[in-house]
Structure formats: C-alpha cells, structure tokens
Amino acid sequence: MMSKNKDTVDWNDHVGWLDRRLALADPNLFIFELDEKPVATFRIDGEDVSYTVAPEQRNRGIAKLMLNEVRSRFGRLRAQVYADNVPSIKVAQTAGFEVVIIDV
Ligand SMILES: CC(C)(COP(=O)(O)OP(=O)(O)OC[C@H]1O[C@@H](n2cnc3c(N)ncnc32)[C@H](O)[C@@H]1OP(=O)(O)O)[C@@H](O)C(=O)NCCC(=O)NCCS
C-alpha cells in the first residue's frame, strides 16, 4: 500500500526483478538484522532509499535504528513518502533524510 506501484505484484515478475537486481555489481538491497534475526529491509536506488520493517516488528524503534545506520553509512538520501504515512515521515526526518511528500 505504501509503494509507488499499487498493482498486485505477480510472483514470477517479482522473482525476475530480484534476479536481475541481484545480478548487478551493486544490487544495493539490504537486510537489517537485530540479534542475528532479519527484521527489516532497505534498498537504495540512486539518491532514493526505500525501506520496510516486518509487520510483526513495527513500532519498536527498528526503523529509527536502521535509518540512523543507513544515514551514517550512505549519507543523506531521499525518502519519497505518501502524505498519510506518518510513521515513515517521522523516522525519515529523524534520521536526517530529505523527505519528499507524495500526494496520496
Ligand atoms: C514506516 C515503517 C518503516 C516504520 O517502521 P517502525 O520500525 O515501525 O518505526 P519506528 O518504531 O522506528 O518509529 C515509528 C514512529 O512513528 C510513530 N507512529 C507509529 N504509528 C503512528 C501513527 N499512526 N501516527 C503517528 N505516529 C505513529 C511511532 O510512535 C514512532 O515515533 P516516535 O519514535 O516519535 O515514537 C513501517 O511502518 C513499515 O515498514 N511500513 C510499511 C512500508 C513503508 O511504509 N515503508 C516506507 C515507504 S516510504
């Protein structure tokens, strides 16, 4: 619901996208772990960062932790966020990213 592409993603299309992405020299797809447990992901496309926290792990400060880490490693990236995605706007601003609000 928070992605720019609102269409249902076909599984084979998704796997094809992932295969092509992983074949790049720098796929820039990351899994964030806490206590060796994968809890969130982020990816970087040029200046843009996209992220998601596993639904059962939300509201525990994980995005804040992760985005602070991303900022310190990759610098001030841009987050394009829907106007009603208040948690995302908060964490991206707190981490010091450029936040671009997209109309819902
Ligand atoms: C957005 C997202 C990454 C936040 O992850 P998270 O680990 O739950 O975030 P955190 O717990 O670090 O912080 C969330 C902040 O939003 C606040 N918050 C949560 N729900 C809220 C709501 N409905 N209204 C206002 N604030 C809210 C929390 O209180 C917290 O702020 P605080 O640190 O000032 O207390 C997560 O909800 C997610 O994966 N959403 C789906 C994917 C997505 O939207 N990705 C971003 C696309 S741009």
The ligand as an SDF file (V2000), in Angstrom:
LIG
                    3D

 48 50  0  0  0  0  0  0  0  0999 V2000
    7.2240    3.0690    8.1360 C   0  0  0  0  0  0  0  0  0  0  0  0
    7.9080    1.9020    8.8740 C   0  0  0  0  0  0  0  0  0  0  0  0
    9.2020    1.5690    8.1550 C   0  0  0  0  0  0  0  0  0  0  0  0
    8.1980    2.3400   10.3310 C   0  0  0  0  0  0  0  0  0  0  0  0
    8.9060    1.2670   10.9550 O   0  0  0  0  0  0  0  0  0  0  0  0
    8.8890    1.0810   12.5540 P   0  0  0  0  0  0  0  0  0  0  0  0
   10.0230    0.2050   12.9410 O   0  0  0  0  0  0  0  0  0  0  0  0
    7.5280    0.6860   12.9710 O   0  0  0  0  0  0  0  0  0  0  0  0
    9.1730    2.5860   13.0470 O   0  0  0  0  0  0  0  0  0  0  0  0
    9.7080    3.0530   14.4710 P   0  0  0  0  0  0  0  0  0  0  0  0
    9.1270    2.1480   15.5190 O   0  0  0  0  0  0  0  0  0  0  0  0
   11.1910    3.2220   14.4310 O   0  0  0  0  0  0  0  0  0  0  0  0
    9.1230    4.5370   14.5820 O   0  0  0  0  0  0  0  0  0  0  0  0
    7.8390    4.8380   14.1380 C   0  0  0  0  0  0  0  0  0  0  0  0
    7.4930    6.2450   14.6480 C   0  0  0  0  0  0  0  0  0  0  0  0
    6.2000    6.5800   14.1400 O   0  0  0  0  0  0  0  0  0  0  0  0
    5.2880    6.7240   15.2330 C   0  0  0  0  0  0  0  0  0  0  0  0
    3.9990    6.1980   14.7880 N   0  0  0  0  0  0  0  0  0  0  0  0
    3.6590    4.9260   14.5230 C   0  0  0  0  0  0  0  0  0  0  0  0
    2.4030    4.8540   14.0750 N   0  0  0  0  0  0  0  0  0  0  0  0
    1.9410    6.1450   14.0660 C   0  0  0  0  0  0  0  0  0  0  0  0
    0.7260    6.7440   13.6840 C   0  0  0  0  0  0  0  0  0  0  0  0
   -0.2930    6.0200   13.2260 N   0  0  0  0  0  0  0  0  0  0  0  0
    0.6150    8.0840   13.7880 N   0  0  0  0  0  0  0  0  0  0  0  0
    1.6370    8.8440   14.2530 C   0  0  0  0  0  0  0  0  0  0  0  0
    2.8490    8.3270   14.5960 N   0  0  0  0  0  0  0  0  0  0  0  0
    2.9740    6.9910   14.5090 C   0  0  0  0  0  0  0  0  0  0  0  0
    5.9040    5.9700   16.3810 C   0  0  0  0  0  0  0  0  0  0  0  0
    5.4400    6.4420   17.6380 O   0  0  0  0  0  0  0  0  0  0  0  0
    7.3760    6.3060   16.1510 C   0  0  0  0  0  0  0  0  0  0  0  0
    7.6710    7.6500   16.5050 O   0  0  0  0  0  0  0  0  0  0  0  0
    8.4910    8.0130   17.8310 P   0  0  0  0  0  0  0  0  0  0  0  0
    9.8680    7.4550   17.6360 O   0  0  0  0  0  0  0  0  0  0  0  0
    8.4730    9.5060   17.8580 O   0  0  0  0  0  0  0  0  0  0  0  0
    7.7750    7.3630   18.9670 O   0  0  0  0  0  0  0  0  0  0  0  0
    6.9680    0.6540    8.9340 C   0  0  0  0  0  0  0  0  0  0  0  0
    5.7280    1.0370    9.4510 O   0  0  0  0  0  0  0  0  0  0  0  0
    6.7730   -0.0390    7.5890 C   0  0  0  0  0  0  0  0  0  0  0  0
    7.5530   -0.9120    7.2080 O   0  0  0  0  0  0  0  0  0  0  0  0
    5.6960    0.3470    6.8550 N   0  0  0  0  0  0  0  0  0  0  0  0
    5.3700   -0.2560    5.5580 C   0  0  0  0  0  0  0  0  0  0  0  0
    6.4060    0.0800    4.4960 C   0  0  0  0  0  0  0  0  0  0  0  0
    6.6120    1.5690    4.3780 C   0  0  0  0  0  0  0  0  0  0  0  0
    5.7160    2.3760    4.5850 O   0  0  0  0  0  0  0  0  0  0  0  0
    7.8560    1.9330    4.0270 N   0  0  0  0  0  0  0  0  0  0  0  0
    8.2280    3.3090    3.8030 C   0  0  0  0  0  0  0  0  0  0  0  0
    7.8500    3.7150    2.4200 C   0  0  0  0  0  0  0  0  0  0  0  0
    8.4050    5.3800    2.1440 S   0  0  0  0  0  0  0  0  0  0  0  0
  1  2  1  0
  2  3  1  0
  2  4  1  0
  2 36  1  0
  4  5  1  0
  5  6  1  0
  6  7  2  0
  6  8  1  0
  6  9  1  0
  9 10  1  0
 10 11  2  0
 10 12  1  0
 10 13  1  0
 13 14  1  0
 14 15  1  0
 15 16  1  0
 15 30  1  0
 16 17  1  0
 17 18  1  0
 17 28  1  0
 18 19  1  0
 18 27  1  0
 19 20  2  0
 20 21  1  0
 21 22  1  0
 21 27  2  0
 22 23  1  0
 22 24  2  0
 24 25  1  0
 25 26  2  0
 26 27  1  0
 28 29  1  0
 28 30  1  0
 30 31  1  0
 31 32  1  0
 32 33  2  0
 32 34  1  0
 32 35  1  0
 36 37  1  0
 36 38  1  0
 38 39  2  0
 38 40  1  0
 40 41  1  0
 41 42  1  0
 42 43  1  0
 43 44  2  0
 43 45  1  0
 45 46  1  0
 46 47  1  0
 47 48  1  0
M  END
$$$$
